[in-house]
């Protein structure tokens, strides 16, 4: 259950960041000046930078918590789900309704739980790297799933 709450936090952070970026860019006239693709590139870049920052923080925090608790991948660490979920959500178009967000949430949770290859192998990495890596792989799989569904749909 903590992983689900971490994923929901990732959805909230993603929605807030995207909303703030789009408002700021609209006020600056970016979509009209540079076009929707340039806007998408800037938003995607900002989302990926935030995922990288959260992942870095998660690696550090996960390593500390593992050392202090003496447990491998303690359940109290959910920053990995936040980063993985945000990575999955990066595949959603700028103008998407709630459906793709729900799909990205569900796909990420499924991939995070079943841990398809190579996610399970990455989980065995040392300390915070193992905590974070399997969720980032699940995020990539979920992003690819969302992209494929949106292309087919």
HUJOTA-V891197 format. One record per run of one state. SS is the DSSP state (@ for helix, = for strand, . for the rest). FROM is the first residue (numbers start at 1). LEN is the number of residues. If there is no record, write none. Layout:
BEGIN
ss=SS from=FROM len=LEN
ss=SS from=FROM len=LEN
END
This chain:
BEGIN
ss=. from=1 len=1
ss=@ from=2 len=26
ss=. from=28 len=2
ss=@ from=30 len=5
ss=. from=35 len=1
ss=@ from=36 len=34
ss=. from=70 len=9
ss=@ from=79 len=11
ss=. from=90 len=8
ss=@ from=98 len=17
ss=. from=115 len=4
ss=@ from=119 len=4
ss=. from=123 len=4
ss=@ from=127 len=26
ss=. from=153 len=1
END
